[in-house]
Amino acid sequence: MPTNQVQNNFPFVAWLRDVAPYIHSFRGKTFVIGFAGELVQKGGLEALIQDVAMLHAMGMRIVLVHGSRPQVQEQLDLRKVSSRYGTGAMSGYRITDPAALECAKEASGELRLDIEAAFSQGLPNTPMAGSRISVISGNFIIARPVGIVDGVDFMHTGLVRKVDSESIAHSLTNNKIVLMSPLGFSPTGQAFNIAYEDVATATAMAVKADKLIFLTEYNGITDLEGELIKEFSLRQLEDHISGLTLADADLKVLLQNAIRAIKSGVSRVHLLPHDRDGALLEELFTHDGISTMIAASDIEHLREANLDDVGGILQLIEPLEDEGILVARGRDTIERDITHFSVIEHDRVLFGCAALFPYSNGLGELSCLAVDPQAQESGDGERLLKRIEARAKAAGLKKLFVLTTRTEHWFLKRGFVRASVDDLPAERKELYNWERKSMVLIKNI
């Protein structure tokens, strides 16, 4: 092997390089993570805490909100007290009488101690070794009673009235993880049992979180055929909710919270399954994620490039240049030609690029088409091709040609036909590299 080549047989090196853009993008961002009590009940707490600790170590500001429904139910069962719930629009809300309130206090107190203990782990040779994480909890929620709805008194069931965002922000700035329970207190000192989804949503709104993440019993949102929908805009979500039935009351409440958060300025809401180990990391550090992400508008953005994209374009094309698939271009060349490029940006990370260079006789060259390996099965290449075709048509071009050494069949499947060097415009023929012997493909547009 030549001495100027480096061999790397470690898959984790490539993985770490792939996630680096996300780490840079998320550092200093605020994430509110709400998780259902069922996650703890099924033994998933320790793994979640390890993942959250890792995010914290990467520089992300974390607010953690736990649920407690199954734990409250266990306390009620031990005391032989029946559970009562509202009906209709309030079917997901527990009617919290004095006995249920005591159970809610006991369940939340026990969960809070278990979570704090989990963050305190630091044994050698464990994921928490050397973590030294400080957790802050307190009376951050001012609550108000739900009151009487449809003739039913919900007693000590409450809603969030106000969040002490200043205290939370102060704790986050001092490198603390903030832990919040599904309880709130009125100015008169009364305690109220609150849905953890309401606490997480109100907190995300108050602290202007970048992401609100729910770990719940739902594996995201599915379409009529049961297929997972990976990305939802606000408009699409509102249309989806209108089609839900009474049987989907709990899901509807969760999605309504997502809408509230997005409308208040939270950038992203993620719905993750609580029973999938590592779901939080998979969702945050992979291109397509594993579940449903909701944003105000379409998450994937196909646009024309600017000078801020030069670094991202170089990162995309350099591996292909090293393999000889693309002709080598330096930073100066990319900067000079930046207006010719279109890019696909997904959650502020570039995952694809392509360029259009117009020539005489109504011909244009599709050049430098590159897609990140993580996204090569997602259709990004197809979308970039269509974007270049649209730009070519707008410029009055009639045909598009491409020079390729290894991707001939990909272009043939998309309407290109084989041609020869003689079919190139004269000025491009003069620049043809006879050593590479690139195939010439042309398409009418």
C-alpha positions as MATLAB code, in Angstrom:
seq = 'MPTNQVQNNFPFVAWLRDVAPYIHSFRGKTFVIGFAGELVQKGGLEALIQDVAMLHAMGMRIVLVHGSRPQVQEQLDLRKVSSRYGTGAMSGYRITDPAALECAKEASGELRLDIEAAFSQGLPNTPMAGSRISVISGNFIIARPVGIVDGVDFMHTGLVRKVDSESIAHSLTNNKIVLMSPLGFSPTGQAFNIAYEDVATATAMAVKADKLIFLTEYNGITDLEGELIKEFSLRQLEDHISGLTLADADLKVLLQNAIRAIKSGVSRVHLLPHDRDGALLEELFTHDGISTMIAASDIEHLREANLDDVGGILQLIEPLEDEGILVARGRDTIERDITHFSVIEHDRVLFGCAALFPYSNGLGELSCLAVDPQAQESGDGERLLKRIEARAKAAGLKKLFVLTTRTEHWFLKRGFVRASVDDLPAERKELYNWERKSMVLIKNI';
ca = [
       0.000    0.000    0.000;
       1.399    3.465   -0.850;
       2.759    5.335    2.160;
       0.574    8.368    1.464;
      -2.631    6.392    2.096;
      -4.129    5.743    5.514;
      -6.007    2.551    6.275;
      -8.859    2.665    8.759;
     -10.668   -0.506    9.741;
     -12.574    0.889   12.717;
     -16.303    1.464   12.002;
     -16.703    3.586   15.118;
     -14.279    6.163   13.676;
     -16.555    6.685   10.671;
     -19.577    6.775   12.998;
     -17.974    9.375   15.243;
     -17.150   11.524   12.246;
     -20.741   11.210   11.041;
     -22.201   12.423   14.346;
     -19.702   15.268   14.807;
     -21.855   17.813   12.886;
     -24.777   17.085   15.215;
     -22.605   17.510   18.297;
     -21.404   20.894   17.028;
     -24.968   21.910   16.143;
     -26.498   20.850   19.483;
     -23.835   22.214   21.841;
     -25.360   24.921   24.033;
     -28.913   24.070   22.926;
     -31.713   23.463   25.423;
     -33.564   20.134   25.322;
     -36.634   19.391   27.429;
     -37.053   15.621   27.696;
     -40.314   14.244   29.072;
     -40.638   10.516   29.697;
     -43.563    8.384   30.753;
     -43.557    6.547   34.077;
     -43.870    3.324   32.080;
     -40.227    3.722   31.040;
     -39.178    3.384   34.678;
     -41.670    0.581   35.288;
     -40.112   -1.435   32.434;
     -36.551   -0.983   33.667;
     -35.380    1.643   31.193;
     -34.338    4.358   33.655;
     -30.647    3.521   33.976;
     -30.077    3.426   30.201;
     -31.946    6.714   29.727;
     -29.922    8.435   32.449;
     -26.700    7.250   30.817;
     -27.813    8.696   27.463;
     -28.891   11.979   29.053;
     -25.557   12.178   30.884;
     -23.786   11.781   27.551;
     -25.806   14.638   26.026;
     -24.973   16.780   29.043;
     -21.268   15.978   28.648;
     -21.483   17.123   24.999;
     -22.635   20.553   26.145;
     -26.414   20.276   25.792;
     -28.616   21.948   28.410;
     -31.065   19.361   29.740;
     -34.401   19.665   31.522;
     -35.805   16.255   32.472;
     -39.508   15.782   33.232;
     -40.711   12.415   34.512;
     -44.191   10.934   34.440;
     -45.657    8.814   37.232;
     -49.006    7.356   36.114;
     -48.229    3.648   36.640;
     -46.458    4.418   39.925;
     -49.488    6.377   41.154;
     -51.692    3.467   40.111;
     -49.510    1.063   42.098;
     -49.915    3.222   45.194;
     -53.672    3.385   44.690;
     -53.866   -0.394   44.277;
     -51.882   -0.912   47.489;
     -54.387    1.272   49.321;
     -57.304   -0.364   47.537;
     -58.459    2.991   46.156;
     -60.224    3.049   42.786;
     -58.952    5.248   39.970;
     -61.250    7.732   38.315;
     -60.773    9.563   35.035;
     -62.598   12.263   33.141;
     -64.588   11.616   29.997;
     -64.684   13.123   26.520;
     -61.940   15.669   26.007;
     -60.733   15.051   29.577;
     -60.584   11.251   29.285;
     -56.807   11.211   29.742;
     -56.902   13.182   32.999;
     -57.046   11.535   36.425;
     -59.580   12.863   38.934;
     -57.238   13.493   41.845;
     -59.093   13.213   45.145;
     -57.156   13.614   48.432;
     -56.182    9.913   48.501;
     -54.944   10.024   44.890;
     -52.989   13.199   45.648;
     -51.135   11.474   48.475;
     -50.321    8.622   46.099;
     -49.082   11.099   43.482;
     -46.817   12.786   46.038;
     -45.394    9.473   47.190;
     -44.841    8.181   43.645;
     -43.176   11.395   42.469;
     -40.962   11.581   45.541;
     -39.759    8.024   45.097;
     -39.131    8.525   41.360;
     -37.232   11.742   41.932;
     -34.920   10.017   44.419;
     -34.365    7.098   42.029;
     -33.472    9.486   39.199;
     -31.113   11.511   41.364;
     -29.462    8.285   42.540;
     -29.031    7.155   38.932;
     -27.265   10.418   38.066;
     -24.987    9.953   41.079;
     -23.480    6.704   39.792;
     -19.769    6.907   39.131;
     -18.276    3.438   39.362;
     -15.208    2.798   37.195;
     -15.780    0.907   33.928;
     -19.390    2.063   33.688;
     -20.911    4.660   31.317;
     -21.340    7.035   34.275;
     -17.705    6.858   35.422;
     -16.371   10.333   36.179;
     -19.633   12.048   35.200;
     -20.067   14.149   38.397;
     -23.474   15.464   37.347;
     -25.394   17.828   39.595;
     -29.193   17.620   39.466;
     -31.487   20.426   40.579;
     -35.183   20.031   41.371;
     -37.644   22.330   43.094;
     -40.917   24.214   43.042;
     -40.561   25.488   39.472;
     -44.251   25.069   38.600;
     -47.069   27.335   39.733;
     -50.308   25.433   39.166;
     -54.009   26.097   39.000;
     -56.875   23.608   39.363;
     -58.578   22.105   36.337;
     -61.820   22.812   38.206;
     -65.207   21.441   37.180;
     -65.514   20.228   33.592;
     -68.818   18.859   32.236;
     -70.106   18.620   35.786;
     -67.083   16.657   37.053;
     -64.902   18.125   39.809;
     -61.270   17.195   39.121;
     -60.307   18.327   42.644;
     -56.488   18.235   42.954;
     -55.805   17.719   39.251;
     -54.055   20.817   37.951;
     -52.729   22.642   34.942;
     -49.554   24.669   34.626;
     -50.176   28.324   35.328;
     -46.594   29.579   35.211;
     -43.061   28.216   34.994;
     -40.178   29.749   36.949;
     -38.062   30.010   33.809;
     -35.487   32.313   35.413;
     -34.561   29.749   38.065;
     -34.400   26.979   35.464;
     -32.231   29.078   33.150;
     -29.915   29.961   36.052;
     -29.476   26.271   36.878;
     -28.821   25.340   33.249;
     -26.264   28.136   32.904;
     -24.460   26.706   35.922;
     -24.164   23.316   34.195;
     -26.926   21.603   36.169;
     -29.515   19.162   34.888;
     -32.971   20.323   35.958;
     -35.332   17.569   37.096;
     -39.059   18.276   37.243;
     -41.889   16.173   38.641;
     -45.543   16.204   37.519;
     -46.598   18.270   40.515;
     -47.270   21.977   40.896;
     -48.168   24.318   43.689;
     -50.609   27.194   43.957;
     -49.744   30.536   45.599;
     -51.859   29.379   48.558;
     -49.648   26.310   49.049;
     -51.964   23.671   47.568;
     -50.389   20.803   45.638;
     -51.761   19.667   42.276;
     -51.239   16.537   40.228;
     -50.325   17.576   36.643;
     -49.840   15.538   33.484;
     -46.109   15.317   32.785;
     -46.798   16.184   29.127;
     -48.272   19.508   30.270;
     -45.266   20.186   32.526;
     -42.770   19.366   29.754;
     -44.608   21.454   27.154;
     -45.076   24.486   29.386;
     -41.424   24.297   30.453;
     -40.175   24.046   26.853;
     -42.272   27.087   25.973;
     -41.068   29.071   28.983;
     -37.344   28.398   28.534;
     -37.565   28.712   24.725;
     -36.212   25.198   24.259;
     -34.666   24.114   20.971;
     -36.180   20.642   21.259;
     -39.044   19.072   23.183;
     -38.648   15.291   23.285;
     -41.313   12.872   24.499;
     -40.520    9.240   25.338;
     -43.954    7.619   25.370;
     -45.857    4.438   24.559;
     -46.312    5.651   20.967;
     -43.852    4.680   18.250;
     -44.344    7.977   16.441;
     -47.220    8.822   14.083;
     -48.334    6.410   11.383;
     -50.346    6.865    8.194;
     -53.492    4.945    7.184;
     -51.360    1.977    6.070;
     -49.565    1.869    9.410;
     -46.299    3.235    7.996;
     -44.252    5.522   10.229;
     -44.271    9.196    9.230;
     -40.762   10.474    9.986;
     -41.383   14.194    9.555;
     -44.451   16.351   10.141;
     -44.967   20.038    9.517;
     -47.340   21.940   11.780;
     -49.980   22.123    9.049;
     -49.769   18.377    8.406;
     -50.069   17.643   12.119;
     -53.170   19.798   12.515;
     -54.758   17.968    9.575;
     -53.819   14.620   11.135;
     -55.351   15.492   14.509;
     -58.660   16.377   12.885;
     -58.940   12.743   11.738;
     -58.356   11.152   15.154;
     -61.196    9.412   16.988;
     -62.156    9.234   20.676;
     -60.097    6.037   20.913;
     -57.034    8.158   20.218;
     -57.739   10.619   23.046;
     -54.359   10.171   24.780;
     -52.455   10.540   21.512;
     -54.514   13.602   20.647;
     -53.555   15.260   23.953;
     -49.888   14.543   23.250;
     -50.103   15.977   19.723;
     -51.971   19.049   20.938;
     -49.088   19.666   23.326;
     -46.699   19.369   20.376;
     -48.724   21.982   18.479;
     -48.661   24.338   21.480;
     -44.894   23.996   21.723;
     -44.227   24.570   18.020;
     -46.545   27.581   17.868;
     -44.735   29.119   20.847;
     -41.355   28.893   19.123;
     -39.945   25.490   20.108;
     -37.983   24.451   17.017;
     -38.576   20.687   17.089;
     -40.796   18.184   18.884;
     -39.795   14.501   18.803;
     -42.077   11.569   19.673;
     -40.002    8.525   20.651;
     -40.863    5.029   21.920;
     -39.972    4.617   25.592;
     -39.295    0.892   25.226;
     -36.460    1.177   22.695;
     -33.030    1.265   24.289;
     -30.987    4.185   22.933;
     -33.954    5.784   21.139;
     -32.844    9.248   22.268;
     -29.371    8.901   20.755;
     -30.616    7.280   17.553;
     -33.115   10.054   16.990;
     -30.668   12.885   17.598;
     -27.585   11.542   15.842;
     -28.870    9.900   12.658;
     -30.093   11.562    9.474;
     -33.645   10.167    9.406;
     -34.033    9.377   13.095;
     -36.185    6.490   14.272;
     -39.543    8.082   14.940;
     -41.586   11.223   14.229;
     -40.174   14.757   14.312;
     -42.470   17.789   14.142;
     -41.490   21.296   13.057;
     -43.268   24.496   12.066;
     -42.463   23.876    8.393;
     -40.797   21.194    6.305;
     -37.667   20.033    8.114;
     -35.672   19.237    5.015;
     -34.716   22.361    3.104;
     -33.601   22.273   -0.542;
     -32.089   25.624   -1.470;
     -29.358   27.434   -3.376;
     -25.965   27.463   -1.702;
     -24.134   30.405   -0.160;
     -20.600   30.978    1.123;
     -21.519   29.608    4.560;
     -22.040   26.214    2.876;
     -18.505   25.878    1.465;
     -17.236   23.832    4.410;
     -20.226   21.491    4.298;
     -19.881   20.977    0.534;
     -16.188   20.150    0.901;
     -17.037   17.628    3.610;
     -19.500   15.946    1.237;
     -17.305   15.799   -1.856;
     -13.827   15.123   -0.439;
     -14.429   11.376    0.211;
     -15.665   11.025   -3.390;
     -12.647   12.942   -4.672;
     -10.350   10.613   -2.706;
     -12.003    7.627   -4.420;
     -11.654    9.236   -7.831;
     -15.428    9.436   -8.337;
     -15.359   13.237   -8.513;
     -12.702   15.544   -9.930;
     -10.761   17.211   -7.128;
     -11.807   20.772   -6.324;
     -10.196   23.035   -3.770;
     -11.889   25.464   -1.413;
     -11.061   28.370   -3.722;
     -12.860   26.659   -6.606;
     -15.968   25.942   -4.506;
     -16.052   29.529   -3.228;
     -15.730   30.865   -6.785;
     -18.523   28.611   -8.085;
     -20.802   28.693   -5.025;
     -23.709   30.350   -6.889;
     -23.849   27.322   -9.201;
     -24.572   24.945   -6.278;
     -27.812   23.730   -4.742;
     -27.802   21.959   -1.366;
     -30.088   19.846    0.811;
     -30.046   20.901    4.432;
     -31.613   18.660    7.053;
     -31.999   20.156   10.520;
     -29.174   22.637    9.747;
     -26.760   19.941    8.503;
     -25.868   19.575    4.781;
     -26.606   16.139    3.346;
     -26.314   16.715   -0.393;
     -25.107   19.090   -3.087;
     -25.091   19.490   -6.879;
     -24.028   22.198   -9.306;
     -25.242   23.514  -12.669;
     -22.869   25.086  -15.196;
     -24.516   26.576  -18.325;
     -22.838   26.343  -21.746;
     -23.679   27.394  -25.303;
     -26.287   25.788  -27.584;
     -28.762   25.353  -24.728;
     -26.603   22.833  -22.865;
     -25.906   22.715  -19.153;
     -23.652   20.462  -17.090;
     -24.829   18.708  -13.949;
     -21.709   18.538  -11.811;
     -20.557   17.595   -8.336;
     -23.662   15.619   -7.344;
     -22.900   14.200   -3.889;
     -25.077   12.812   -1.090;
     -23.988   11.885    2.413;
     -23.778    8.083    2.841;
     -26.388    8.267    5.641;
     -28.928    9.705    3.193;
     -28.246    7.747    0.032;
     -31.445    5.713    0.329;
     -33.639    8.684    1.242;
     -34.117   10.153   -2.253;
     -31.911   13.211   -1.693;
     -30.024   12.552   -4.934;
     -33.297   12.464   -6.868;
     -34.425   15.735   -5.300;
     -31.147   17.432   -6.146;
     -31.375   16.248   -9.753;
     -34.883   17.681  -10.057;
     -33.695   20.962   -8.548;
     -30.866   21.226  -11.086;
     -33.283   20.416  -13.917;
     -35.621   23.157  -12.695;
     -32.753   25.653  -12.543;
     -31.668   24.635  -16.041;
     -35.162   25.152  -17.450;
     -35.410   28.539  -15.757;
     -32.123   29.506  -17.424;
     -33.503   28.558  -20.842;
     -31.383   25.414  -21.245;
     -32.747   22.516  -23.303;
     -30.411   19.677  -22.389;
     -28.446   18.567  -19.368;
     -25.240   16.539  -19.613;
     -23.139   14.811  -16.992;
     -19.661   13.240  -17.009;
     -19.339   10.148  -14.837;
     -16.974    7.249  -14.300;
     -18.956    5.023  -11.901;
     -22.586    6.106  -11.654;
     -23.730    5.619  -15.242;
     -26.677    3.363  -14.390;
     -28.058    5.771  -11.784;
     -28.339    8.472  -14.465;
     -29.605    6.087  -17.157;
     -32.510    5.139  -14.863;
     -33.410    8.818  -14.639;
     -33.714    9.570  -18.319;
     -30.149   10.232  -19.400;
     -28.838    8.508  -22.540;
     -25.319    7.648  -23.629;
     -23.542   10.223  -25.786;
     -19.989   10.967  -26.850;
     -17.392   13.641  -26.236;
     -18.274   15.089  -29.637;
     -21.763   15.917  -28.268;
     -20.315   18.264  -25.666;
     -20.274   22.026  -26.297;
     -16.983   23.145  -27.790;
     -15.776   25.007  -24.697;
     -16.443   21.951  -22.491;
     -14.868   19.547  -24.981;
     -11.606   21.472  -24.677;
     -11.584   20.781  -20.912;
     -12.395   17.055  -21.221;
      -9.914   14.891  -19.263;
      -8.913   12.048  -21.595;
      -7.074   10.273  -18.763;
     -10.278    9.872  -16.713;
     -12.226    8.759  -19.812;
     -15.524    9.833  -18.225;
     -18.722    8.630  -19.856;
     -20.904   11.350  -21.351;
     -24.641   11.176  -20.652;
     -27.258   13.648  -21.932;
     -30.907   14.270  -21.091;
     -33.555   16.463  -22.714;
     -35.273   18.637  -20.136;
];
